[in-house]
């Protein structure tokens, strides 16, 4: 007789957990993320939460990784043409611009400023957010270069250049709490097209 199947995973609880954790991280900063608060906000027991995440750092990693994936998911294919390459890069830049200009990103940046420099929270956010996006973008550019679609002998440096072009002054505006530009989706789309056009000219 076959072994009895275990209880199926409750995906709604998974979504509730990530939603609660995300709200805490982007409203109050990663230091506000505790297993007690997440369990309470998600309406679950701590036993259920610990069955999915060993500790708050694993949960923080899941939140930041999920946010990063939402930004660079457009790079999930190897482009077959320059048109596909430009479309994918435009989608990435637009997603990054939308994120940088969002209110929850501004709150996160302000919260990060209050965390001690050597805190593990900062490392987790950086590794699973910006560093992960940079790694994915560099791999994508390398694949595009190998396919003859772009001249990119140093993909990591080119990926850093593109990410820097996206952040621009908006990152500083957020830190200094100056009103951001490119608030509307149309402005963000135009900004993305301008950046990709310049990036492609540099790598022609």
C-alpha positions as CSV (number, residue, x, y, z in Angstrom):
1,X,0.0,0.0,0.0
2,X,1.4,3.4,-0.9
3,X,2.1,5.9,1.8
4,X,-0.6,8.4,2.6
5,X,-0.1,11.7,0.8
6,X,0.6,14.7,3.0
7,X,-1.7,17.7,3.4
8,X,-1.5,19.8,0.2
9,X,0.2,23.1,0.5
10,X,-2.1,26.0,1.2
11,X,-0.9,28.6,-1.4
12,X,-3.3,31.2,-0.1
13,X,-1.4,31.2,3.2
14,X,1.9,31.5,1.3
15,X,0.5,34.6,-0.4
16,X,-0.8,36.0,2.9
17,X,2.6,35.5,4.5
18,X,4.5,37.3,1.7
19,X,1.9,40.1,1.6
20,X,2.1,40.7,5.3
21,X,6.0,40.6,5.3
22,X,6.1,42.9,2.3
23,X,3.8,45.4,4.0
24,X,6.1,45.5,7.0
25,X,9.3,45.8,5.1
26,X,8.2,48.5,2.7
27,X,6.3,50.5,5.3
28,X,8.6,50.3,8.3
29,X,11.9,48.9,7.0
30,X,13.3,45.4,7.3
31,X,14.2,45.9,10.9
32,X,10.4,45.8,11.6
33,X,10.1,42.3,10.2
34,X,9.5,39.8,13.0
35,X,8.0,36.4,12.9
36,X,5.4,37.5,15.5
37,X,4.2,40.5,13.5
38,X,4.0,38.5,10.2
39,X,2.0,35.7,11.8
40,X,-0.4,38.2,13.4
41,X,-0.8,40.2,10.2
42,X,-1.2,37.1,8.0
43,X,-3.7,35.6,10.4
44,X,-1.8,32.4,10.9
45,X,0.0,30.6,13.7
46,X,3.7,30.9,14.2
47,X,3.9,27.1,13.8
48,X,2.6,27.5,10.2
49,X,5.0,30.4,9.5
50,X,8.1,28.5,10.8
51,X,7.1,25.5,8.7
52,X,7.6,27.6,5.7
53,X,10.5,29.9,6.8
54,X,13.2,29.0,9.2
55,X,13.7,32.5,10.5
56,X,13.1,36.2,9.6
57,X,16.1,36.3,7.3
58,X,14.7,33.6,5.1
59,X,11.4,35.5,5.0
60,X,13.2,38.8,4.2
61,X,15.1,37.0,1.4
62,X,11.8,35.8,0.0
63,X,10.2,39.2,0.1
64,X,13.2,41.0,-1.6
65,X,13.7,38.2,-4.1
66,X,10.1,38.3,-5.1
67,X,10.2,42.0,-5.7
68,X,13.4,41.7,-7.7
69,X,11.9,39.0,-9.9
70,X,9.0,41.2,-10.6
71,X,11.4,43.8,-11.9
72,X,13.7,41.6,-14.1
73,X,11.2,38.9,-15.2
74,X,11.3,40.4,-18.7
75,X,14.8,39.0,-19.1
76,X,13.7,35.4,-18.8
77,X,14.4,34.6,-22.4
78,X,17.4,34.8,-24.8
79,X,16.5,37.5,-27.3
80,X,16.3,36.3,-30.9
81,X,16.5,39.8,-32.5
82,X,17.5,43.3,-31.7
83,X,13.8,44.2,-31.5
84,X,13.3,41.6,-28.8
85,X,16.4,42.8,-27.0
86,X,15.2,46.4,-27.0
87,X,11.7,45.4,-25.9
88,X,13.1,43.4,-23.0
89,X,15.5,46.1,-21.9
90,X,12.7,48.7,-22.1
91,X,10.4,46.5,-20.0
92,X,13.2,46.1,-17.4
93,X,14.0,49.9,-17.3
94,X,10.3,50.8,-17.1
95,X,9.8,48.3,-14.2
96,X,12.9,49.7,-12.4
97,X,11.7,53.3,-12.9
98,X,8.3,52.5,-11.6
99,X,9.8,50.8,-8.5
100,X,12.3,53.6,-7.8
101,X,9.5,56.2,-8.1
102,X,7.1,54.3,-5.9
103,X,6.1,55.5,-2.4
104,X,7.0,52.2,-0.8
105,X,10.5,52.4,-2.2
106,X,10.9,55.8,-0.8
107,X,9.8,54.6,2.6
108,X,12.2,51.7,2.3
109,X,15.2,54.0,1.5
110,X,14.4,56.2,4.5
111,X,14.1,53.2,6.8
112,X,17.4,51.7,5.5
113,X,19.1,54.9,6.5
114,X,18.3,54.2,10.1
115,X,19.8,50.7,10.2
116,X,23.4,50.2,11.5
117,X,25.8,49.9,8.6
118,X,26.9,46.3,9.4
119,X,23.4,45.0,10.0
120,X,22.6,41.7,8.3
121,X,19.3,43.2,7.1
122,X,21.2,45.5,4.8
123,X,23.2,42.6,3.3
124,X,20.0,40.6,2.7
125,X,18.2,43.4,1.0
126,X,21.2,44.2,-1.2
127,X,22.1,40.6,-2.2
128,X,18.6,39.6,-3.0
129,X,17.6,42.9,-4.6
130,X,20.0,45.0,-6.6
131,X,22.8,42.5,-6.7
132,X,20.5,39.8,-8.0
133,X,19.0,42.1,-10.6
134,X,22.6,43.0,-11.7
135,X,23.5,39.4,-12.0
136,X,20.5,38.5,-14.1
137,X,21.0,41.5,-16.4
138,X,24.7,40.8,-16.9
139,X,23.8,37.2,-17.9
140,X,21.1,38.5,-20.3
141,X,23.5,40.9,-21.9
142,X,26.2,38.2,-22.3
143,X,23.7,36.0,-24.0
144,X,22.7,38.8,-26.3
145,X,26.3,39.5,-27.1
146,X,27.0,35.9,-27.9
147,X,24.1,36.0,-30.3
148,X,25.6,38.9,-32.1
149,X,22.8,41.3,-31.1
150,X,24.9,43.8,-29.1
151,X,28.6,44.6,-28.6
152,X,29.1,43.9,-24.9
153,X,32.6,42.6,-24.0
154,X,32.1,43.3,-20.3
155,X,28.5,42.4,-19.4
156,X,28.8,43.1,-15.7
157,X,30.1,46.6,-16.3
158,X,27.5,47.3,-18.9
159,X,24.7,46.0,-16.6
160,X,25.9,48.4,-13.9
161,X,25.9,51.2,-16.4
162,X,22.3,50.5,-17.4
163,X,21.1,50.3,-13.8
164,X,22.9,53.5,-13.0
165,X,21.2,55.2,-16.0
166,X,17.9,54.1,-14.6
167,X,18.4,55.3,-11.1
168,X,19.7,58.7,-12.1
169,X,18.8,61.6,-9.9
170,X,15.6,59.9,-8.8
171,X,17.5,57.8,-6.2
172,X,19.0,61.0,-4.8
173,X,15.6,62.8,-4.9
174,X,14.1,60.1,-2.9
175,X,16.9,60.2,-0.3
176,X,16.6,64.0,0.0
177,X,12.8,63.7,0.0
178,X,12.6,66.0,-3.1
179,X,9.5,65.4,-5.3
180,X,10.2,62.8,-7.9
181,X,9.9,63.2,-11.6
182,X,8.3,60.7,-14.0
183,X,5.3,60.0,-11.9
184,X,2.9,58.9,-14.7
185,X,3.2,55.6,-16.6
186,X,3.6,57.5,-19.9
187,X,6.5,59.5,-18.5
188,X,8.2,56.3,-17.2
189,X,7.7,54.7,-20.6
190,X,9.3,57.6,-22.4
191,X,12.1,57.6,-19.9
192,X,12.7,53.9,-20.5
193,X,12.8,54.3,-24.3
194,X,15.3,57.2,-24.0
195,X,17.6,55.1,-21.8
196,X,17.5,52.0,-24.0
197,X,18.2,54.0,-27.1
198,X,21.2,55.6,-25.5
199,X,22.4,52.3,-24.1
200,X,22.1,50.6,-27.5
201,X,24.1,53.4,-29.2
202,X,26.9,53.0,-26.7
203,X,27.0,49.3,-27.4
204,X,26.5,49.4,-31.2
